[in-house]
Amino acid sequence: MRLKCLGCEALARVVYLCAARSPHIVDVSLFQLGLHDDPADLRSRLQAQIDAATGEGYDAVVLAYGLCGQATAGLIARDTPIVIPRAHDCITLFLGSRERYNEQFTACPGTFWYALDYTERRTNRATTLSLGSGTEADLSAVYDEYVQKYGQDNADYLMEVMGAWQSHYKRAIRMADSKS
């Protein structure tokens, strides 16, 4: 069997591990982080790659994506079947099931999840905050820019609002690095 895997860089290690251990031939294509921020764009990119797999001898296209902001909703398998995990996002995939995700979310909804691939592969352009990604120097430069553009009072307010997300989190968990 020959498979085409389309996945997010946040899952790079897991995808390559699974491809290496698979008894099948698996061709992997990874998409850059942050594309889920624009689900319509991600959907069109995925659909284009699914369509490009037609006539290439693949038995199926396997997605290493969850629903990801509805990005995978509405994808069409024209000539090649698509396999899509029943998952909201990559956290569910890392945890192994929706049930485990629901258990974790119920036990501690204020959890910041991060993965080594996400931290290593993130760019300033397209990715949202990740734990440990910013430095005081970065924040200082942003603050200085805001003061210049909007004045000190507005800059203080913007920095407070931008940091408010942190108050909702009670724990941070690094996802397993797929060593087994």
C-alpha positions in Angstrom: 0.0 0.0 0.0 1.2 3.5 -0.8 0.1 6.5 1.3 0.4 10.2 1.1 0.5 11.9 4.5 -0.3 15.6 4.8 0.6 17.0 8.2 1.4 20.0 10.3 4.9 20.7 11.4 3.7 20.5 15.0 3.4 16.8 14.5 6.7 16.3 12.5 8.3 13.8 14.9 5.2 11.8 15.3 4.5 11.7 11.6 8.0 10.7 10.6 8.1 8.0 13.4 4.8 6.5 12.2 6.0 6.6 8.5 9.2 4.9 9.5 7.4 2.2 11.4 4.7 1.7 8.8 4.8 -1.5 6.7 3.5 0.7 3.9 5.3 3.3 1.7 4.4 6.7 3.2 5.3 9.9 1.4 5.2 12.8 3.9 4.4 16.5 3.2 4.4 18.9 6.1 2.7 22.2 6.2 4.2 25.1 8.1 2.9 26.0 11.5 0.2 28.6 11.9 -1.8 27.9 8.8 -4.8 26.9 11.1 -5.1 30.6 11.9 -6.6 31.0 8.5 -8.7 27.8 8.1 -10.0 28.7 4.6 -6.4 29.0 3.3 -5.3 25.8 5.0 -8.3 24.0 3.6 -7.5 25.2 0.1 -3.9 24.1 0.5 -4.9 20.7 1.8 -7.4 20.3 -1.0 -4.8 21.2 -3.6 -2.5 18.5 -2.3 -5.3 16.0 -2.1 -6.2 16.7 -5.7 -2.5 16.5 -6.7 -2.3 13.0 -5.3 -4.8 11.8 -8.0 -3.0 9.7 -10.5 0.1 9.4 -8.4 -0.6 5.8 -7.3 -1.6 6.5 -3.7 -4.1 4.2 -2.1 -5.1 6.9 0.4 -4.2 10.4 1.6 -3.8 10.4 5.4 -4.1 13.7 7.2 -2.1 14.5 10.4 -4.5 17.2 11.3 -7.5 17.5 13.5 -10.5 19.8 12.7 -8.1 22.7 13.2 -10.6 25.6 13.2 -12.8 23.8 10.6 -9.8 23.7 8.2 -10.4 20.0 7.4 -14.2 20.3 7.2 -15.5 20.0 3.6 -12.4 18.4 2.1 -13.3 16.3 -0.9 -11.9 12.9 -1.8 -12.3 12.9 -5.6 -10.4 9.8 -6.7 -8.3 8.9 -3.6 -9.8 8.2 -0.2 -8.9 10.6 2.6 -8.3 9.4 6.2 -8.9 12.1 8.7 -8.6 11.6 12.5 -11.7 12.5 14.6 -10.0 15.1 16.6 -10.5 18.8 17.4 -6.8 19.7 17.1 -3.3 18.2 17.5 -3.6 18.0 21.3 -6.1 15.2 20.8 -3.7 13.5 18.5 -0.8 13.8 21.0 -3.0 12.4 23.8 -4.2 9.5 21.7 -8.0 9.9 21.9 -10.9 12.3 22.3 -11.7 10.6 25.6 -8.3 11.3 27.1 -8.5 14.9 25.8 -11.9 15.4 27.5 -10.6 13.9 30.7 -7.6 16.3 30.7 -9.8 19.3 29.8 -12.3 18.5 32.5 -9.7 18.0 35.1 -7.8 21.2 34.3 -9.2 23.4 31.5 -6.4 26.0 32.1 -3.7 23.9 30.5 -1.2 25.3 28.0 0.0 22.4 25.8 3.1 22.6 23.8 5.3 20.3 21.8 9.0 20.3 20.9 8.3 20.4 17.2 6.0 23.4 17.7 8.7 25.2 19.7 11.5 24.4 17.4 9.7 25.0 14.1 7.7 28.1 15.0 8.4 31.4 13.1 7.6 34.9 14.2 5.4 35.2 11.2 2.6 32.7 11.5 2.6 31.1 14.9 0.8 32.0 18.1 2.4 32.2 21.5 4.3 29.1 22.6 5.7 28.6 26.1 9.2 30.1 26.4 9.2 31.6 22.9 9.4 35.2 23.9 12.1 36.9 25.9 12.0 40.1 28.0 14.0 41.8 25.2 11.3 40.9 22.7 8.6 42.3 25.0 10.6 45.4 25.7 11.0 46.1 22.0 7.2 45.6 21.5 6.5 48.0 24.3 8.9 50.6 23.0 7.2 50.3 19.6 3.8 50.8 21.1 4.9 53.8 23.1 6.2 55.4 19.9 3.0 54.6 18.0 0.3 55.0 20.6 1.7 56.8 23.6 2.7 55.4 27.0 -0.9 55.0 28.5 -2.1 53.1 25.4 1.1 51.0 25.3 0.6 50.0 29.0 -3.0 49.0 28.3 -2.0 47.0 25.1 0.7 45.1 27.0 -1.7 44.3 29.8 -4.3 43.0 27.4 -1.8 41.0 25.4 -0.6 39.3 28.6 -4.1 38.6 29.9 -4.2 35.2 28.3 -1.6 34.0 30.8 -4.0 34.4 33.8 -6.3 31.7 32.4 -3.6 29.0 32.6 -2.9 26.9 35.7 -0.4 24.4 34.2 1.8 23.8 31.2 2.5 20.4 29.7 5.0 19.4 27.2 3.7 16.7 24.9 5.7 13.4 24.7 8.6 13.4 22.2 7.7 10.1 20.6 10.7 8.2 21.8 9.0 4.8 21.9 
